[in-house]
């Protein structure tokens, strides 16, 4: 269906009563629907295929045709919207509301209820307003929403339980001896296409982590070699001992991909996986996930999930990060922060940045004390009632160029707006540079003085700080290549220390003391859902498990 045909139907209904036969000529229809005579027949045939009209064209130019309209505008619009929502397409909804006003709103309400009932019967849901997904490659993205999908499509060799302990996944047994980690794959692992998982795909997946120039590339340079000892035994040899390496294998970046690729047209493709869902459809408006019927572990509770990128807040379904009266807010192990990069072309001097950073540090506790943090340890404090104002606002001169992504999480939108107002209050000119892909902050390092970003801290804490110090988006923005190499050598030495955690914390403190970065707020995830949708549990990492979603039937 096409939304333009609704406009043609609307024009017909303004001239002809429905459910009655009318004798009309092509010339009359040409004037009514405001189109060329040649196009009249095309339009009427299309409306007839939808069964919206009964049209019997006349034989001969001057003879009248028989026309009967079988449906109201609201009924036709409801049919159209049921089809659009079922396919996860949202782009036309705003347009229809602009064109038809309250009729479109009413049709949307009815269509939403129909789709909701249909989803219940089909054991499927539609997640609206899901942020745009441009690629599903865990080694080549740092975007939270893309890793969220990757966790549903791919498996890792090892996984973490709720207490942060390492448990089996694709590997059912493992051992770490010095620089050598040996893993044994469990039997009976089948890919989304029904083929058994080949250990060479596992070797390829681990090797590409250190080869592909993605955001986690440097973290995986600790690997010296990867060898398949047998058809189910894998050895990973490291350059240096690293007691936290098993936790690296449990992160979404370390997902196991197969070398074979599934394509959806010329624009979208992904490597076949073994995870609880496979991708069955993908276009510019939505992505459809279907349950993997031969999954080795607990099967997904839903047969199908559609992730729509449209913003439809009135849908009676499930939506991430949308304002609503029925939002569940979960604190997650993530924090937002600012990082500073010194550059020759900047109009922000070091001294001005120090004054600005001190002022922001005070203001964040006045603005949102329960969420404000002072370090990577993410300790929050109750509001200090003795602080009634932010003191004297410093009078600063110059210009700040601030880089940040397009925020979709409500709390981060609010934090961003607050940060902008605090900077401008000092008298500094503010310019915003939008980062299209936060996985590669280096592309704006020469343009911006500051980067505002939020990042997840992986568990357990010692691994989380090790990973953050190794590949944090903010540090990749702030350091040039030689500075980053020097910094990573400090991280390596800290890991070799008998008191590695304290050494890592000392490194993080040094970055704060040097005003290289300024922690701001702890992270939150917000989920809106209907009473029928169950199983939405936002984990500490923020990676909700889509395969745990289920529907409680309303009856």
ChimeraX attribute file (.defattr): number of C-alpha atoms within 10 A of each C-alpha:
attribute: neighborCount
match mode: 1-to-1
recipient: residues
	/A:1	14
	/A:2	10
	/A:3	14
	/A:4	11
	/A:5	18
	/A:6	21
	/A:7	16
	/A:8	17
	/A:9	22
	/A:10	17
	/A:11	16
	/A:12	19
	/A:13	16
	/A:14	10
	/A:15	11
	/A:16	15
	/A:17	14
	/A:18	17
	/A:19	14
	/A:20	11
	/A:21	15
	/A:22	16
	/A:23	14
	/A:24	15
	/A:25	17
	/A:26	20
	/A:27	14
	/A:28	13
	/A:29	20
	/A:30	16
	/A:31	12
	/A:32	17
	/A:33	18
	/A:34	13
	/A:35	13
	/A:36	13
	/A:37	14
	/A:38	10
	/A:39	12
	/A:40	19
	/A:41	16
	/A:42	11
	/A:43	16
	/A:44	21
	/A:45	16
	/A:46	16
	/A:47	20
	/A:48	18
	/A:49	11
	/A:50	14
	/A:51	14
	/A:52	20
	/A:53	21
	/A:54	19
	/A:55	19
	/A:56	15
	/A:57	18
	/A:58	15
	/A:59	9
	/A:60	8
	/A:61	10
	/A:62	10
	/A:63	13
	/A:64	18
	/A:65	19
	/A:66	16
	/A:67	22
	/A:68	20
	/A:69	22
	/A:70	16
	/A:71	16
	/A:72	16
	/A:73	20
	/A:74	20
	/A:75	17
	/A:76	19
	/A:77	26
	/A:78	23
	/A:79	18
	/A:80	20
	/A:81	28
	/A:82	21
	/A:83	15
	/A:84	19
	/A:85	22
	/A:86	19
	/A:87	18
	/A:88	23
	/A:89	22
	/A:90	21
	/A:91	15
	/A:92	13
	/A:93	20
	/A:94	15
	/A:95	13
	/A:96	22
	/A:97	16
	/A:98	11
	/A:99	13
	/A:100	16
	/A:101	12
	/A:102	13
	/A:103	16
	/A:104	22
	/A:105	20
	/A:106	16
	/A:107	22
	/A:108	26
	/A:109	15
	/A:110	19
	/A:111	25
	/A:112	21
	/A:113	15
	/A:114	18
	/A:115	23
	/A:116	23
	/A:117	16
	/A:118	15
	/A:119	20
	/A:120	19
	/A:121	11
	/A:122	12
	/A:123	17
	/A:124	24
	/A:125	26
	/A:126	25
	/A:127	22
	/A:128	29
	/A:129	21
	/A:130	22
	/A:131	20
	/A:132	16
	/A:133	20
	/A:134	15
	/A:135	16
	/A:136	21
	/A:137	21
	/A:138	26
	/A:139	25
	/A:140	21
	/A:141	21
	/A:142	23
	/A:143	16
	/A:144	18
	/A:145	16
	/A:146	20
	/A:147	25
	/A:148	18
	/A:149	25
	/A:150	22
	/A:151	24
	/A:152	24
	/A:153	29
	/A:154	27
	/A:155	22
	/A:156	23
	/A:157	24
	/A:158	23
	/A:159	21
	/A:160	18
	/A:161	10
	/A:162	9
	/A:163	8
	/A:164	13
	/A:165	11
	/A:166	16
	/A:167	16
	/A:168	19
	/A:169	18
	/A:170	24
	/A:171	20
	/A:172	14
	/A:173	16
	/A:174	18
	/A:175	12
	/A:176	17
	/A:177	10
	/A:178	12
	/A:179	17
	/A:180	20
	/A:181	18
	/A:182	18
	/A:183	23
	/A:184	21
	/A:185	22
	/A:186	16
	/A:187	13
	/A:188	12
	/A:189	19
	/A:190	19
	/A:191	22
	/A:192	25
	/A:193	14
	/A:194	13
	/A:195	10
	/A:196	13
	/A:197	22
	/A:198	16
	/A:199	20
	/A:200	16
	/A:201	15
	/A:202	23
	/A:203	20
	/A:204	16
	/A:205	18
	/A:206	23
	/A:207	19
	/A:208	16
	/A:209	24
	/A:210	19
	/A:211	13
	/A:212	13
	/A:213	13
	/A:214	18
	/A:215	22
	/A:216	24
	/A:217	17
	/A:218	18
	/A:219	18
	/A:220	19
	/A:221	14
	/A:222	18
	/A:223	19
	/A:224	15
	/A:225	14
	/A:226	18
	/A:227	17
	/A:228	16
	/A:229	13
	/A:230	10
	/A:231	11
	/A:232	16
	/A:233	17
	/A:234	22
	/A:235	20
	/A:236	19
	/A:237	20
	/A:238	19
	/A:239	12
	/A:240	15
	/A:241	17
	/A:242	16
	/A:243	14
	/A:244	15
	/A:245	17
	/A:246	20
	/A:247	21
	/A:248	19
	/A:249	19
	/A:250	22
	/A:251	20
	/A:252	24
	/A:253	22
	/A:254	23
	/A:255	28
	/A:256	28
	/A:257	28
	/A:258	23
	/A:259	15
	/A:260	11
	/A:261	11
	/A:262	13
	/A:263	14
	/A:264	13
	/A:265	9
	/A:266	6
	/A:267	10
	/A:268	15
	/A:269	19
	/A:270	20
	/A:271	17
	/A:272	20
	/A:273	27
	/A:274	29
	/A:275	30
	/A:276	28
	/A:277	29
	/A:278	23
	/A:279	26
	/A:280	15
	/A:281	16
	/A:282	20
	/A:283	17
	/A:284	13
	/A:285	16
	/A:286	24
	/A:287	22
	/A:288	19
	/A:289	23
	/A:290	20
	/A:291	23
	/A:292	24
	/A:293	15
	/A:294	17
	/A:295	19
	/A:296	18
	/A:297	11
	/A:298	9
	/A:299	17
	/A:300	22
	/A:301	17
	/A:302	22
	/A:303	19
	/A:304	23
	/A:305	23
	/A:306	25
	/A:307	27
	/A:308	28
	/A:309	21
	/A:310	21
	/A:311	17
	/A:312	18
	/A:313	15
	/A:314	12
	/A:315	21
	/A:316	21
	/A:317	22
	/A:318	23
	/A:319	25
	/A:320	20
	/A:321	21
	/A:322	22
	/A:323	14
	/A:324	14
	/A:325	7
	/A:326	12
	/A:327	17
	/A:328	16
	/A:329	13
	/A:330	16
	/A:331	16
	/A:332	18
	/A:333	21
	/A:334	20
	/A:335	23
	/A:336	20
	/A:337	21
	/A:338	20
	/A:339	25
	/A:340	25
	/A:341	23
	/A:342	18
	/A:343	15
	/A:344	9
	/A:345	10
	/A:346	17
	/A:347	16
	/A:348	21
	/A:349	16
	/A:350	14
	/A:351	9
	/A:352	18
	/A:353	19
	/A:354	14
	/A:355	15
	/A:356	19
	/A:357	19
	/A:358	13
	/A:359	19
	/A:360	19
	/A:361	18
	/A:362	15
	/A:363	20
	/A:364	22
	/A:365	23
	/A:366	18
	/A:367	16
	/A:368	15
	/A:369	16
	/A:370	16
	/A:371	21
	/A:372	27
	/A:373	24
	/A:374	18
	/A:375	19
	/A:376	23
	/A:377	15
	/A:378	19
	/A:379	13
	/A:380	16
	/A:381	13
	/A:382	11
	/A:383	15
	/A:384	10
	/A:385	8
	/A:386	6
	/A:387	12
	/A:388	8
	/A:389	12
	/A:390	15
	/A:391	10
	/A:392	8
	/A:393	13
	/A:394	15
	/A:395	12
	/A:396	18
	/A:397	14
	/A:398	13
	/A:399	19
	/A:400	22
	/A:401	17
	/A:402	21
	/A:403	25
	/A:404	22
	/A:405	17
	/A:406	15
	/A:407	16
	/A:408	14
	/A:409	17
	/A:410	16
	/A:411	15
	/A:412	19
	/A:413	13
	/A:414	11
	/A:415	19
	/A:416	17
	/A:417	10
	/A:418	14
	/A:419	17
	/A:420	14
	/A:421	12
	/A:422	18
	/A:423	19
	/A:424	14
	/A:425	14
	/A:426	17
	/A:427	15
	/A:428	20
	/A:429	16
	/A:430	15
	/A:431	13
	/A:432	15
	/A:433	17
	/A:434	14
	/A:435	17
	/A:436	13
	/A:437	15
	/A:438	22
	/A:439	19
	/A:440	19
	/A:441	22
	/A:442	18
	/A:443	14
	/A:444	20
	/A:445	21
	/A:446	15
	/A:447	16
	/A:448	24
	/A:449	25
	/A:450	28
	/A:451	28
	/A:452	22
	/A:453	21
	/A:454	23
	/A:455	20
	/A:456	21
	/A:457	26
	/A:458	23
	/A:459	22
	/A:460	15
	/A:461	15
	/A:462	18
	/A:463	20
	/A:464	19
	/A:465	21
	/A:466	24
	/A:467	20
	/A:468	20
	/A:469	23
	/A:470	23
	/A:471	17
	/A:472	21
	/A:473	24
	/A:474	26
	/A:475	24
	/A:476	22
	/A:477	24
	/A:478	25
	/A:479	20
	/A:480	13
	/A:481	10
	/A:482	8
	/A:483	12
	/A:484	18
	/A:485	14
	/A:486	11
	/A:487	16
	/A:488	16
	/A:489	12
	/A:490	17
	/A:491	20
	/A:492	17
	/A:493	12
	/A:494	20
	/A:495	22
	/A:496	15
	/A:497	12
	/A:498	9
	/A:499	10
	/A:500	17
	/A:501	17
	/A:502	14
	/A:503	18
	/A:504	23
	/A:505	19
	/A:506	13
	/A:507	18
	/A:508	21
	/A:509	15
	/A:510	13
	/A:511	16
	/A:512	17
	/A:513	11
	/A:514	11
	/A:515	17
	/A:516	22
	/A:517	25
	/A:518	24
	/A:519	21
	/A:520	27
	/A:521	27
	/A:522	25
	/A:523	25
	/A:524	21
	/A:525	24
	/A:526	20
	/A:527	19
	/A:528	24
	/A:529	20
	/A:530	15
	/A:531	14
	/A:532	17
	/A:533	19
	/A:534	14
	/A:535	15
	/A:536	18
	/A:537	16
	/A:538	19
	/A:539	15
	/A:540	20
	/A:541	18
	/A:542	23
	/A:543	21
	/A:544	19
	/A:545	18
	/A:546	22
	/A:547	23
	/A:548	16
	/A:549	18
	/A:550	20
	/A:551	19
	/A:552	12
	/A:553	12
	/A:554	9
	/A:555	4
